[in-house]
Amino acid sequence: MANQNLLSFPKGIGTNVVSGQPYMLLTSYESKNAIESNGAIAKSSIALYIPPNALKTGHVATYGSDVAGAATRAAMGSKFTGDSSMGDIIMAGLKGAGITAVEAVAKQADKGTGMLAAQGIAINNHLALTYKGPTQFRTHEFSFTFFPKNKPEADTIQSIIKDFENGMLPRMKGISKIAGRTLSAPFFQSPRHWTIDFFKKTGEKNNYLFQIGKSVITAMTVNHDQQSTVSLHIEDESPVQTSLSITFQEIELQISNDKTMEFDDAGNLKN
């Protein structure tokens, strides 16, 4: 992996396969807009060890209860031909949904009298569980702990943290009307986009692990005194231990690899 902008910890990970350690590669790109990156040239790449609890992901599907919804609307949406009256059309739709005229009348009667409840029976509302589509983007959290043994390692960790910080925060866009006051610029520019990939110790991409879509950083925490005790190296006063917690959220919805099935007007599966 030849990348002059590559930062890595421990040293050599992602470039020296002799180290024999699997790793994750986090690559950042300039954002063009909310979902597109500006070109394919990476702005930075960070190779890190795979931390504990990093290899987990999940999916959420949103469904909702629909009273007489799916079946009824399917029937009501059917094409009617001829000179049928609107009443006939509605009853035809109800019949196609499995709702008879008796049921329709019984529902109206039971509203005021409650006599069906007294009989120990209830109207079938033809409840259906209908798919509402995806409503959220996946998030992935990673927590790293660094123990630099010397100044070069401490400098590398500092550079890694700074790159994540720069990749998370927005930049100002537009000319400031007041000299020296950058926050008076009229616009924020979207932070960088990130790709996250897992690699084998041989340097090959690990396709056995899940794939993460293009993401942005939504949260980042740096802690230099996990034990509530300030511990600094004597030589340069760099932190003895640093923990980094970082949260990524995908900007692309995950979709199935199943082929889309199409049906004809008779409900038969097309070839």
C-alpha positions as CSV (number, residue, x, y, z in Angstrom):
1,M,0.0,0.0,0.0
2,A,1.9,3.0,-1.2
3,N,0.3,6.2,0.1
4,Q,2.5,9.1,1.1
5,N,-0.4,10.5,3.3
6,L,-0.7,7.2,5.2
7,L,-0.6,7.4,9.0
8,S,-0.4,4.1,10.9
9,F,-0.3,2.8,14.4
10,P,1.4,0.5,15.4
11,K,4.3,1.5,13.1
12,G,4.3,-0.5,9.9
13,I,0.8,-1.8,10.1
14,G,-0.9,-1.6,6.6
15,T,2.5,-1.4,4.9
16,N,4.6,-4.2,6.3
17,V,2.9,-7.5,5.9
18,V,5.7,-9.1,7.9
19,S,4.0,-7.7,11.0
20,G,1.3,-10.3,10.6
21,Q,-1.5,-8.2,12.1
22,P,-4.9,-7.6,10.6
23,Y,-5.9,-4.0,10.4
24,M,-8.5,-1.5,9.4
25,L,-8.0,1.3,6.9
26,L,-9.9,4.6,7.2
27,T,-9.6,6.8,4.1
28,S,-11.0,10.3,3.9
29,Y,-12.2,12.3,0.8
30,E,-13.3,15.8,0.2
31,S,-17.1,16.0,0.2
32,K,-18.8,17.5,-2.9
33,N,-22.2,17.5,-1.3
34,A,-24.2,15.4,1.2
35,I,-23.7,12.1,-0.6
36,E,-21.0,12.6,-3.2
37,S,-17.2,12.9,-2.7
38,N,-15.1,15.3,-4.7
39,G,-13.1,13.0,-6.9
40,A,-11.4,9.7,-6.1
41,I,-8.2,11.0,-4.7
42,A,-7.8,10.3,-1.0
43,K,-7.1,13.2,1.2
44,S,-5.7,11.0,3.9
45,S,-5.4,7.3,5.0
46,I,-5.1,6.0,8.5
47,A,-4.2,2.3,9.2
48,L,-5.0,1.1,12.7
49,Y,-5.2,-2.1,14.6
50,I,-8.7,-3.6,14.8
51,P,-9.9,-2.7,18.4
52,P,-12.1,-4.9,20.6
53,N,-15.9,-4.8,19.8
54,A,-15.2,-3.3,16.4
55,L,-16.5,-6.2,14.3
56,K,-20.2,-5.7,14.9
57,T,-22.9,-4.2,12.8
58,G,-26.7,-4.4,12.4
59,H,-29.7,-3.6,10.3
60,V,-33.1,-2.1,11.3
61,A,-36.3,-2.6,9.2
62,T,-39.3,-0.4,9.8
63,Y,-42.8,-1.9,9.6
64,G,-46.1,-0.6,10.7
65,S,-49.5,-2.0,11.5
66,D,-52.1,-1.2,8.9
67,V,-55.8,-1.8,9.7
68,A,-57.5,-3.2,6.6
69,G,-54.8,-1.4,4.7
70,A,-52.7,-3.5,2.5
71,A,-55.4,-5.9,1.3
72,T,-58.1,-3.2,1.0
73,R,-55.9,-0.7,-0.9
74,A,-54.7,-3.5,-3.2
75,A,-58.3,-4.4,-4.1
76,M,-59.4,-0.7,-4.3
77,G,-56.5,0.0,-6.6
78,S,-57.7,-2.6,-9.1
79,K,-58.9,-1.5,-12.4
80,F,-62.7,-1.4,-12.7
81,T,-64.4,-1.4,-16.1
82,G,-68.0,-1.0,-17.2
83,D,-70.8,1.2,-15.9
84,S,-70.6,0.2,-12.2
85,S,-71.7,2.8,-9.7
86,M,-69.2,4.1,-7.1
87,G,-71.0,2.0,-4.4
88,D,-70.6,-1.1,-6.5
89,I,-66.9,-0.3,-7.0
90,I,-66.3,0.2,-3.3
91,M,-68.2,-3.0,-2.4
92,A,-66.2,-4.9,-5.0
93,G,-63.0,-3.5,-3.5
94,L,-64.1,-4.6,0.0
95,K,-65.1,-8.0,-1.3
96,G,-61.7,-8.4,-3.0
97,A,-60.0,-7.6,0.3
98,G,-62.1,-10.2,2.1
99,I,-64.5,-7.8,3.7
100,T,-68.1,-8.7,3.1
101,A,-71.2,-6.5,3.3
102,V,-72.2,-8.2,6.5
103,E,-68.9,-7.2,8.1
104,A,-69.3,-3.6,7.0
105,V,-72.8,-3.3,8.4
106,A,-71.7,-5.1,11.6
107,K,-69.0,-2.7,12.2
108,Q,-71.4,0.3,12.0
109,A,-73.8,-1.5,14.4
110,D,-71.2,-2.4,16.9
111,K,-70.0,1.2,17.2
112,G,-73.1,2.3,18.9
113,T,-74.4,-0.8,20.7
114,G,-71.4,-2.9,21.6
115,M,-73.6,-5.9,21.0
116,L,-70.8,-7.9,19.2
117,A,-68.5,-7.4,22.2
118,A,-71.3,-8.7,24.4
119,Q,-71.5,-11.8,22.3
120,G,-67.8,-12.4,22.8
121,I,-66.8,-11.7,19.2
122,A,-65.0,-8.9,17.4
123,I,-64.8,-7.6,13.9
124,N,-61.8,-8.7,11.9
125,N,-60.0,-5.5,11.1
126,H,-57.8,-7.3,8.5
127,L,-54.7,-6.0,10.2
128,A,-51.6,-6.2,8.0
129,L,-47.9,-5.5,8.8
130,T,-46.7,-3.2,6.0
131,Y,-43.1,-2.3,5.1
132,K,-42.4,1.4,5.6
133,G,-38.9,1.5,4.1
134,P,-35.6,2.3,5.8
135,T,-35.7,5.2,8.2
136,Q,-32.1,5.4,9.6
137,F,-28.5,5.1,8.7
138,R,-26.2,2.6,10.3
139,T,-23.6,3.7,12.8
140,H,-20.3,2.1,13.8
141,E,-18.3,2.9,16.9
142,F,-14.6,2.2,17.4
143,S,-12.5,2.7,20.6
144,F,-8.7,2.8,20.4
145,T,-6.1,2.9,23.1
146,F,-2.6,4.1,22.4
147,F,0.5,3.6,24.5
148,P,3.3,5.5,22.7
149,K,6.8,4.4,23.8
150,N,8.8,7.3,22.3
151,K,8.4,10.7,20.8
152,P,7.9,9.5,17.1
153,E,5.0,7.3,18.2
154,A,3.5,10.2,20.3
155,D,3.8,12.5,17.3
156,T,2.1,9.9,15.1
157,I,-0.8,9.5,17.5
158,Q,-1.1,13.3,17.6
159,S,-1.2,13.5,13.8
160,I,-3.9,10.7,13.7
161,I,-6.1,12.4,16.2
162,K,-5.7,15.8,14.4
163,D,-6.6,14.2,11.1
164,F,-9.8,12.7,12.5
165,E,-10.6,16.1,14.0
166,N,-10.0,18.0,10.8
167,G,-12.0,15.3,8.9
168,M,-15.0,15.7,11.3
169,L,-15.2,19.5,11.6
170,P,-16.6,21.8,8.9
171,R,-14.6,24.5,7.1
172,M,-15.7,28.0,6.4
173,K,-16.6,28.8,2.8
174,G,-17.0,32.3,1.3
175,I,-15.1,35.5,1.8
176,S,-15.3,37.0,5.3
177,K,-16.5,40.6,5.3
178,I,-14.5,41.4,8.4
179,A,-10.8,40.8,8.3
180,G,-9.6,38.4,10.9
181,R,-13.0,37.1,11.7
182,T,-13.2,33.7,9.9
183,L,-16.6,32.8,11.6
184,S,-18.2,35.7,9.7
185,A,-17.8,33.7,6.4
186,P,-21.3,33.0,5.0
187,F,-21.2,29.2,4.7
188,F,-20.0,26.0,6.3
189,Q,-18.6,23.4,3.9
190,S,-19.4,19.7,4.6
191,P,-16.7,17.7,6.4
192,R,-14.9,14.9,4.7
193,H,-16.4,11.5,3.8
194,W,-14.7,8.3,5.0
195,T,-14.4,4.8,3.8
196,I,-13.7,2.0,6.3
197,D,-12.2,-1.3,5.2
198,F,-10.9,-4.3,7.0
199,F,-7.8,-6.1,5.8
200,K,-6.1,-9.4,6.4
201,K,-2.5,-9.5,7.8
202,T,-1.4,-10.3,4.2
203,G,-2.7,-6.9,3.0
204,E,-5.7,-8.3,1.2
205,K,-9.1,-7.0,1.8
206,N,-11.1,-9.3,4.2
207,N,-14.3,-10.1,2.4
208,Y,-15.5,-12.4,5.2
209,L,-16.2,-9.3,7.3
210,F,-19.1,-6.9,6.8
211,Q,-18.8,-4.0,4.5
212,I,-19.3,-0.4,5.7
213,G,-20.7,2.2,3.4
214,K,-19.3,5.7,2.9
215,S,-19.6,7.5,6.2
216,V,-19.1,10.7,8.2
217,I,-17.8,11.2,11.7
218,T,-20.6,12.2,14.0
219,A,-18.8,12.0,17.4
220,M,-15.3,11.9,18.7
221,T,-13.8,11.8,22.2
222,V,-10.2,12.0,23.2
223,N,-9.0,11.1,26.7
224,H,-5.5,11.5,28.0
225,D,-6.2,10.6,31.6
226,Q,-8.4,7.5,31.7
227,Q,-7.4,6.7,35.3
228,S,-8.2,10.3,36.4
229,T,-4.5,10.7,36.8
230,V,-2.3,12.9,34.6
231,S,0.5,10.7,33.3
232,L,3.1,12.4,31.0
233,H,6.4,11.2,29.7
234,I,9.3,12.9,31.4
235,E,11.2,13.6,28.2
236,D,8.6,15.7,26.3
237,E,5.5,15.5,28.5
238,S,3.5,13.7,25.8
239,P,0.7,11.5,27.2
240,V,1.6,8.1,28.5
241,Q,-1.8,6.8,27.4
242,T,-4.5,8.1,25.0
243,S,-7.9,6.7,24.2
244,L,-9.8,7.7,21.2
245,S,-13.5,6.9,20.7
246,I,-15.0,7.7,17.3
247,T,-18.4,7.2,15.8
248,F,-19.1,6.9,12.1
249,Q,-22.5,7.1,10.5
250,E,-23.2,5.9,6.9
251,I,-24.5,8.4,4.4
252,E,-25.8,5.6,2.1
253,L,-28.7,3.3,2.7
254,Q,-28.0,-0.4,2.5
255,I,-30.0,-2.4,-0.1
256,S,-30.5,-6.1,-0.8
257,N,-28.6,-7.9,-3.4
258,D,-31.7,-9.9,-4.4
259,K,-32.9,-9.4,-8.0
260,T,-36.1,-7.3,-8.3
261,M,-39.1,-9.5,-9.2
262,E,-41.7,-8.2,-11.6
263,F,-45.3,-9.5,-11.9
264,D,-47.8,-9.1,-14.7
265,D,-51.4,-7.9,-14.4
266,A,-52.5,-11.5,-13.5
267,G,-50.1,-11.7,-10.7
268,N,-47.8,-14.1,-12.4
269,L,-44.0,-13.8,-12.0
270,K,-42.4,-12.5,-15.2
271,N,-39.4,-14.4,-16.6
